[in-house]
Amino acid sequence: MKLVGGLGTSHVPAVGAAIDTGQQADPYWAPYFEKIEPARRWVADADPDVCIVVYNDHASAFSLELVPTFAIGVGSRFGPADEGYGARPVPDVEGHPELAWHLAESLILDEFDMTIVAELEVDHGLTVPLSVMYDQPDRWPCRVIPICVNVVQYPPPTGKRCHELGRAIRRALESYDGEDAATLTVMVVGTGGMSHQLQGERAGLVNPEFDAAFLDQLVAEPEQGRLRPHVEYLREAGSEGIELVMWYVMRGALDDDVREVYRQYHVPTSNTGNGLIVLENAGD
Amino acid sequence: MADRDYDDIPGTYVFDGRRARQGRALNAFCMSLNDAANRERFQSDEKAYLAGFGLSDAQTRAVLDRDWLGLLQLGGNIYYTFKLAAVDGLTMQHLGGAMSDMSRDEFADMMIGGGRPIDGNRSSQEASP
């Protein structure tokens, strides 16, 4: 198994809609899509066999009747969910059940009490990052293991817990001994954010200074950054900006020392500050 | 329940256990709109469809009136209430404007201008010194 790197990106539904409806060259969207082009090239070069995508469900597969804090998709296929306005016209996501089950077993015995999900429809939280990375293929070029984190029903898990989950994912990857283990390449993707607030009189909040500081700390000082309290995310990054804790899962899967390969930041995409970062282990 | 450290953030309805309890029926109704057949049933007779979900009178009114801010104040979660907006063909920018007393276009222009600034919006003290 080779871990090729980590990528963090916003998962804004409007970005998916822009790709689905061919608006990438429109004046509103062109600057954003130009900024993510270097990341698309990096992903194409790295060409991972499997992406572990850390995302949150937005009242699609899970409702308030059942809110797992951490869940893992172990199925072989995950269809796009109807979130209330029809499913996105994107390919089904193909899983990697053997690696996913290894991760599930390893994580639980490593004291992360994952919810195991065999039947799972995936919403924009997972499919928009795939579109950010791969544009609009007939078939996604990688297999995907969904790691679903609750960030809708307060409280989400802490940044520290997310970071430690990422480290446990790394340990699980290192111990994988499936028949494709010798040649398998894996990327870990953290999604959500950046600063944005969808709800209430404060809707539309964007805080570029916070977002830049978050990324700096994610790269260089994760041991400090993971301790950021929830109230600071809510206050400084907006009520939905707290999704950023999920980027710490990605960070935890990487070495303590990483190299920042690329970063982009763009305001606005719909109602959000949109960020993306590409990281590689410093030793690679 | 005791005050929370985020209660002083202005214009923000953190979806904690208090709101989940208050909004259980309302959000269950919204969740049902993930199904296309349910969306059609709702659109054909909104009041009859709502009757099956046990909403409070105030929640029912807020749904029928499309009172987007009121829905949050009555326990709605934005990802759930957005499903109702999608039935009407509205975007999140319509809702952002409606909840903050702006038109959709004014809201979209604010976003193009960099969004709502953090300065002055961190806390109720900062908002009105």
Interface residues (C-beta under 8 A of the other chain):
Chain A: P13 A14 H58 A59 S60 S63 L64 E65 A81 D82 E83 G84 Y85 G86 V152 Q153 Y154 P155 S195 Q197 L198 Q199 G200 E201 R202 A203 G204 L205 V206 N207 P208 E209 F210 P229 H230 V231 L234 R235 E236 G238 S239 E240 V267 P268 S270 N271 G273
Chain B: D5 Y6 I9 P10 G11 T12 Y13 V14 F15 D16 G17 A20 R24 N27 A28 C30 M31 L33 N34 D35 A36 R39 L69 L72 N77 I78 Y79 Y80 F82 K83 A86 V87 T91 M92 Q93 L95 G96 G97 M99 S100 D101 F107 M110 M111 I112 G114 G115 R116 P117 I118 N121 R122 S123
